[in-house]
Amino acid sequence: MPKTLHISTAVGLMAVSLGMGSVAIPQTADTGGLQVTVDFGSRLRFDDNLNITTPSLGSSTYMTHTLGIGVTSQTSTQSFSAGLSGVLRYGRITGVGTPTGLGDPNAFVNYQRTGAHSALSLNSYYRESPVRSLNPEDFINNNQDLISDSGTRTAYGGGFELALGNDTPFGMLIGGKIERRDYTGTTNPDLYASNSASAYTKARLQFSPGLEGRLEARHYDYQARDVFATDRQTLQFGFGLSGYVNPTTTFDASLFQNRIRTTQIGPGTTKISGVSGSLSLTQERTNGNATATLSRNFDTSGARYSLSLGRNMELPRGGLSASLGATKVTGGKTYLIGALKLSHELARGVLSSSLSRSVQTSSTDSAIEVTLARLSYQHMISEDSSLDVSFSYVNSNGVGVAPVTDRGRAYFRIAYNRDLTADWMLSGGYEMQQSATTGAAAARSNAIFLSLDRSFRFFP
């Protein structure tokens, strides 16, 4: 895959692809008619370690011009949105992995249609971005995303979902998705291309106003260009029940049989099977709800048993969501899991924070413990100026039998924003990124930037 994509090629891809995702092109919730949005931004940046290496390869000073075009149309029964963006980058860039010229194309197409008792959704995306530029805010449950390296990450995919019989005693849901991820110009062997395809269906039947049953089946196909040429087929089928225990308490129970077939160079073909399921209770309270969940998850890293208690609360000036529990992995110990999310409106700003710890299965089929922390604060200095502060941190540690490389990424940003006019905004500030890997010295990047952005809206 080439490092850059000509605008004409990206437009063609955007017009014909159907899948999941979006790019950073502002969209509006306004309804009725067609709206075209054109966003333009210019940024001057100085970075003392753009490639985030130890030691630094040297400083970089460069300009980036970003152009994004978005189209939205919404009626009472259907909505359509599409977007295309890219950058023009030039200046003195030290190292590799951040090319000058046209690059970083992003495109998406989304379509939704609702009927009296049905709904259809079609979505697509295409993204190219430097591997080293990951913000932990974008961590998408893939251990590859924590690797800092040169080169380009390319991701694209497509999918659909069709719901039939909405708001009726019997209904069905059918969906599918395909995704591909590729890397060019990288050096880390853990950055390998992969393909995935999934299909699922669910049939539900409402036995009574307080009890509903469902049958579900899912198939997942994963292929990776790793050293083992992994080819994995996963089939999951089962049933579930949900309903009311009393007027304020609901339950949801599910039970699935999992069958996994893996073919690799060397180990050959292996077949495993196991049961997964969950039981959860939710009780409505005057200011939110309380939850309790007991689950067993089975996949290529083995079986995990988890118990979690949660509480969601509406506060006078925000909200609070918290959960605490424990999970036990195959061949390992019991680990603490949980999440905390808080939002609070201040007199002249908004504070949001979240903290979570979970045990997942990595892209190499190993059990990993993921800790993710986020903090953001926006302070309104005046009617036309503000101060934004954000911090993100993600850390991944192996907790199962198979060895895993521990990795961590951190990101900090502080910026002063000022609206020059209704359409023009000036921003300046400081950014820091840090990458850490077991057995290697931590690498850090410091940057200062100044940007000017403008957004145009048209109603043809």
N, C-alpha and C positions, 0 to 999 in steps of 0.2 A: 504494500500500500504506500503510495507516495506521501511525502511529508506535507505537502500542500495540495489543495484541491481548487481548480479554477472555479470562479463564480458560476459560470455557465453549467459546469458539471454538477455543482451543488444544487442549482435550481432544478435541474432535471431529476436528480435523486429525490429532492423534496417533493416534487410533483407526483412521483409514482410510488413512493414507499409508504407503507402502513405499519405502525409499531407503537412503542411506548417511549415517552420522554418529551423534553422541551429544552430550549436554550434560554439564555438570559436576555430575552427580549421582553420589555414590559408589556403586559396585557391589561385590558380594562374589563370591568364587570358591566359596562354600559350595554344595554340591550337595544336591539332594533337596528336593522340596516347593516351596511358594510363600513368598516373602519380600517384605515391604513395608518400604521405608526412607523415613523422613521426615526431611529435613534443614532446620534453621532457623538463620539467621544474622542478626545485627544489626551494622552497621558505622557508626561515626562518622568522618567524613573532612573534613580541611581541605586544600584544594588552591589554590595561589597562581596557577595558570594552567590551569584545567580543560580549556579548548579548545585548548591548546598552540598559541598564536598569538604573533606578535611585532608590536607589544608586547602584553603580557597585557591581557585585558579586565577583570581584577580577580580577587579571590580568591573562593572558594566554600566554604561550610561546610554539610554536609548529612548526613542519615541515610539508610541503605539497609537495608531488611529483605528478606531472600531466603528463599523457601520452595521446596523441591524435594521431589517425591514420585517414588519409583522402585519398580518391581515387577520381580522376577526369579523365574524358575522354571527349573529344570534337572533333566533326567533323563539316563539313559545314552544316549539317542538324540536328544534335542531340547532346545533352550534358548530361552527367551523373556525379553526385557527391554524395559521401556518406562519412560519418565520424562517429567516435566513440571516446569518451574520458571519462576519469574518474580520480579520485584522490586517493592517499594513504596519510592519515593524521595521525600523531602521535605526542605525546608530552603531556604537562601539559595544559589541557583545563578546565577552570572554567565555571560552569554553564551547561546548557543543550542546545540542538539544533544544536550543531556542533560535530557530533560523530567522533571518531577516527576509523581507519581502512579504507577499501575500501568504496567509496561513490561518490556522485554527478555525476552519469552517465549521459552522453549526447549523443544523436545519431540523425542522420538525413539521409534522402535519397531524392535526387532531380533528376528529369528527365524532359527534354524538347526536343521536336521534332518539327521541322518546315517543312512544305511542300510548294508547289507552292502557294497555297491559303489557307493554314490551319496551325494551331499550337496547340500542346498538351503540357500541363504542369501537372506533378504529383510531389507532395512534401510531406514530412513527418518530424516529429520531436518527440523527447522524451527528457525531461529535469527534473532533480532533483537538488534542490539547497536549502540551508538554507534560511528560511524566513527573518532572520535579515540581510542578506547580500545584500539586494537590493541596487543597485546604481541608483540614480534618472535618470541616462542616459538610464536606461532600463524601465522607466515608460511606460506602454502600455495601457493607457486609462482605468484603472481599479482601483477604489478607494481602493481595498484590497491591492494593491501593496505598499501602503504607511504605512501599519501597521507593526510595528516592534514587533516581537514575537519570541519565541523559536520554534523549530520544523522544518519540511521540507515541501517545496512546490514542488508538482509534476505536470507537465503539459505535455500533449501529444495530438497529433491530426493528421489529414490527410485531404487532399483535392485534387481537380483536376480542370482544366479549359481547355475547348476545343473551339477553334475559327475556324469557317468555313466561307469561302467566303472572306478572307482578300484581299484587293485591288481589289474588284469587287463591282458592284452596289448594290448587296444584300448579306448580311452576317448575321451570327448568333454567339452568344456566350453562352455557357452553362458551369456552374460551380457549385461546392459544396464544403463544408468544415465541418468537425466535430472536436470538441475540448473538452477536459476534463481537469479540474483542481481539485486537491485534496490536503489536508493538513493532516499531521500526527505530533503528539507531540506538538500541539499548545494549547494555553489557551484562546485566544480572540474569543468570539462567532461570530464575524464578519468574521472570516476565515472559510468559509464553502465550501464544494465541489460543483461543478457545471458542467453541461454538456450543450453544445450548438451544434446545427446543422443548417446549412443554405444551401439553394439552390437558384440559380438565373439563369435567361435566358434573353437574349436581342436579338431582331431582328432589323436590321437596313436596310434602303432603301435609296439609293442616288437618289433623284428626279432630280438633276441637278448638274453640277460641283460645284455650290455654295450653295447647300441646301441638307441637309440629315435629315431624320426622323428616329425615333426608338420607339419600344415598349419594355417595360421592366416589369418583374415580379420577385419578391423576396419573399422567405418564410424563416422565422427564428424561431427556436424552442429553448427555454431556460428552463432548469430545475436546481433548486438550492436546496441544503439540508440546507436551512436556517430554522428559527423557524416557518415560514409559509409554508414550502414545496412548494415554488413557482414553478408553471408550466405555461409558457407563450408562446403563439403562435402569431406570427406577420406576416401578409400578406400585401405586398405592390405591387401595380401594377399601371402603368401609361405610359406616353409617353413623348417624347422630340423632339426638333428640334434644329439643329445647322447649321450655315452657315455664309456667308459673308454679312455684311452691306455695305461695300465698299472694295476696294483692300487692305486696311490696318486694317480694323476692322472686327472682328468676334463676333458672339453672340451664346449663348447656353441657351435654355429654357427647363424646365421640370416641369411636374405636376404629382403628385402621390396621390392615395387614400390609406390610412393606416387603417388597421383593426387589433385590438389587443385584444386578449382573454386571461385573466389571471385567474388562479385558485389557491387559497390559503386556508390554514386552518384558519378558523375564518371568514374572509371576504367573502369566497365562490368564486363564479365565477363572474367576471365583464367583460363587453365588451365595448370598446371605439373605436371610429373611427374619423378620421380627415384627412385634406388635407395638404400635404407638397409640396414644389416646389421651384424653383429658376430661376433667370434670371441674366445672367452675360454677360458683354461686355469686349473684349480684343482688345486693339489697339497696333499695332506694332510700336515701335520707333527705331531710329537709333542705340541705345545702349541698347535695351531691350523692355519692354512692360509695358503698364498701364492697370489696370483691375478695374472693378466695379461690385459688386455682391449684389443682393437683394434676400433674401431667407426666407422661412417659414419652420420650422422643427416641426414635430409632433411626440411625442412618449409618454411613460408612465409618464414622468414628465410634460406633457402639451405641449403647443405650444410656440415656440420661434421665434421671428422676428429679422432678422439681416440685417444690411447694412454695407458693407465694401468696401474701396477703397485701391488699391494696386499699387506698382511700383517695377519693377525688372530692375536692371541696371548692365551692364557689365563694370567693372572698369579696368583701365590699369593693376593693379596687384591683381585683385580679383573680387568680386561681391557683390552686395547689393540687398536685397529683403526686402520690407517693406509693411505693410498693417495696416490700422486703421479703426475701425468701432465701432458699438454699437449693442447690442442685448437686447431684452426685454423678460423676462420669465413670464409665467403665474402666477399671484398672487404676482409678485415681481416687482423690479425696473428695470431700464435700466442700463446696465453695459457696460463698455468700453472693447472692444476686439481688438486684433491686434497682429502683429508679426513683428520682426525685425531680420534679419539674415545678418551677415557680414563676409566675408573672405578676408584676406589681406596677400600677400606675402611680407615678409621683406627681408632685405639683407641676413640674416642668420637664417631665421625661417619663421614660418607660424602662423598667428593668426586667430582664428575662434570664433565667438560668436553668440548667438541667445537668443532672449527673446520673449515669447509669453504669451498671456492671452486669454482664451476661456471659454465658458460655455458649459458643457457637461451633460450627464445623467449618474449617478453613477450606480454601481452594485446593489444598493438598490432603484433604480428608482427615485432618487432625483436629482434636478438640482444642479450642483456644478460649482464653478468658479475655474479654474485650471490655476495657474501661473507657468511657467517653464522657467528657466534661465540656460544657459550653456556657458562656456568659456573654451577654450583650447589654449595653446601656446606651440610651440615646437621651441627650440633655438638650432641651431647647434654650439656646442663649437669648434669642430674640425671635421675632416673627419670621425673619428670613435667614437665620443662621442656627446651626446646631453642632454639637460635638458627639461623635459616635465612637464607642469603645467596644471591641469584641475580642474574645479569647476562646480558643478551642484546643482540646487536647484529646488524643486517642492513643491507647496503648494496647498491644496484643501480646499475650503470653501463652505458651503451650501448657496445657494441664492434663493431657492424656498420655497414653503409652508411647505414641509416635513422637519423635523429636520435632520440634518447631523452633524456628528462629524468632526470638522476641524482637518486636519492633514498636517504635513510638513516633508520633508526629505532634508538633505543637505549632500554633499559629496565633499571633497577636496583631491587632490593628487599632490605631487611633487616628481619627480624621476630623478635620474641621470642614464643615460644609456651609456654603453661603449661596443663596439664590440671588443671582444678579438681576434676572428678570423672571417672568412667569415660566420661561422655557429654558433659560440658561442657568447652570449651576457650576460653581467653582469649588473644588475639593483639594485638600492637601493634608499630608500626614506621614505616618511611619508604619512600617510593617516588619514583622519578624517571623521567620519560619525556622524550625529546628527539627532535625531528623536524628533518631538514635536507633542503632541495631546492635544486638548482642555480639560482643567480640570486636567492635569497632568504636572509634572515638566519635562522639556526637558532632554533628555538623550544624552550623547556624548561618543564617542569612539575615542581614539587616538592610532595609531599603527605605528611602524617602521618595515621595511622589507628589506630583501636582497635576491635576486633571481638570478639564473643562468639558462639560457635557450639555447636549441639547436634544430635546425630543419634539418631533413634529407629529401632529395628528390631522388626518384628512378624512372627510366623509363624502366619498364619491357619489 
